[in-house]
Amino acid sequence: MRNLALLDHQIFNYFNHLAGQNHFLDKILLILALYLIYLVPLILIILWFWSGEAKKIALKATAAGLLAWLGFSNLIGSFYYRARPFVSQTEIKELLFHRPDRSFPSDHAAFLFALAFTFWFLKYRKLSILIFFLAVLISVTRIIVGVHYPADIVAGFLLGLVSAVLIWFLDKPLDKIFEPLISFFKKLRLA
């Protein structure tokens, strides 16, 4: 276990030392780490207005993401606290201000990978690949800017996978829940 923790710190230090080398690159890293995730709600809104089937897929993917983030990630975080790298290490190149809350597991990674895997399981493969790419890009930049260790991202990845499997397993029962919800929003002309 100690060797895994050491490897985690070594990988983090390697990536974090990429920061602070170039002012322009640092700005790009900040944009990716902070703002790229805002593409996801836009993608989900577009999917919501795409077709009737796409509405169900958007709801299921969102449910998986929220389960991974607000459910599993917060549950684990309430039992196991790991300080963020900029709190627990002294020689960190911290590019963005972040409150010093828990680092493990990564909420961003859990949410994004849950979406990516749900899209994959529900046969929206191109969208899955796009979200998976965003998840990897955001996750790596959050390591580089000093707010997560690699193990935080791996844990988020696994939580996302577990959440997506649960949503995939409950696919048909969720249809019975989401169909009246979609009908309600159609009556309000919001779907």
N, C-alpha and C positions, 0 to 999 in steps of 0.2 A: 504494500500500500504506500509505503514511504517513497518507493521508486516511482510510482505513478504521480505522486504529488511533486516530486522533483522534476519529472518529465513535463508535467503541466506548467511549472514555473519556467523551465527552460524554453519551452515553445512560446509561452507568453512573452518572455524577455526578447526572444528573437523577433517576434512580430512587433512588439512595442518599440523596439529600437529603429524600426522603419519610420516612426513618427519623428517630427522635429528636424528632419533632414532638409526639407524644402518647404518654404512658406506656401507656395501654390499647391503642392501635393497635400499639405496639412489641411488646407481649406477644402479640397476635394474629399479627403477622408472624413472631415466633419460633416459635410453635406450628406455623404453616404451613410454615416453612422447615425445621424440625427433625423434626416428628412426623407430618405428613400422609402422608409416604411409607409409614408403617407400615400404612396402609389397604390397600396393594397386596398384601402377603402374605395378609392376611385375604380379599381378593377372590379371590386364586388358590386359597386353601384351599376357599372356598365353591365355586368352579368345579370343583375336584378332586372334590368330593362331589356335584356336580350331576347328571352323566350320563357315560356312557362316552365319548361324543364330546367332551364338555367337558373330560374328563381330558386327552385328546390336545391340545386347544387350549391348556390351561393349561401343559402341558409344552413345547409349541412356543413359546408366548409367553415363558415363563421362559428357554428356551434362547436366544431372540433377545435378551432383556434381558441375560443373562449374557455373550453374545457381544459385545454392544455395550459393556458395562461392563468386564468382566474381560479381554476380548480386544482390541477395537479401541481403546477409550479408554486402557487401560493401555499398549498398544503405542505409540500416538502420544505419550502422556505421557512415555514413557521416551526418546523422541528429541527432543521439544520441551518445554522447561520454561517455563512462564509463571507467575510468582508471583501469588498471590491479591491482590486489590485492597488489602486492609488491610496487605499487606506492601510493595507497590510504590508506594502513594500515601500522602500524609501527612494529607490532610483527609478521612478516611473516617469515617463513622458506623457503627462496628462494633457490631452488636447481639448477636452471638453469638460465643462463643469457638470457634475452629476452628484445628486445627494448620496451620502455614504450609507446607503441601505444594503441589503443582501445582494450578493453577486450570483449565488447558486440557487437554482438553475436559472438560465437566461430566459426571461419572459419573452423577449423578442424572438429568440430562436424557437421556443416552444410554440408560440402562436404561428409564426411563419411556416415552420416545418409541418405543423398540423394542417394548415391550408394546403400546402404542396402535396402532402400524402393523400389528403382527402380528394383533391382534384384527380390525382392519379388513380386511386381506387374506384372513383366514380366515372372513369373513362374520359376525363377532360385532360388529356395527356399534354397537349401544347401549353395550356394554361398552367398545368402542374410544373412543367419544365421552367416556365418563366418565373413562377413563384419560388421554385427551388433555387434558381439562380439568384433571385433577390435575397432569399434567406441566407445563402452562403455569403454573398457580397456584404450584406448588413452585418452578419455575424463576425466575419473576419475583420471588418473595419472597427467593430466594437472591441475586438481584442487589441487591434493596433492603437486605438486612441486611449486605451487603458482602463476600460470599464468592465471587462470580463476576462476571465481565464478561459483557455480552450475547453477545460472540463465542464464549465458552465454551459458552453455551446453544445457539447456532446450530450449533456443531460437534457437540454432543451430539445435537441434533435430526437432523442428517445421518447420524451414526453409527447412531442408532436406525433410521432409514429403511433404510440399507444392510443392517443386520442383519435387519430384518424381511423385506426382499426376498430375502435369502439363505435364510431359513427358509421363506418362501413357495415359493421355487424348489425346495427340498428337501422339500416337504410329503409326498409319497408315500414317499420313502425313510425319512423320519423315522417314519412310521407303523409301518414294519417294525421299527424300533428300540424305539419306545415301547409297542407292543402287548404284547410279552413283559414289559416292565417293569410295565405296568399289571396284567397277569395275576399277576405275582409279588406285588404289593401287595394284590391281591384275596385271594390265598391267606393273606396275613397279616392280613386283615380291616382293611386300611388304605386301601382304595379302594372 
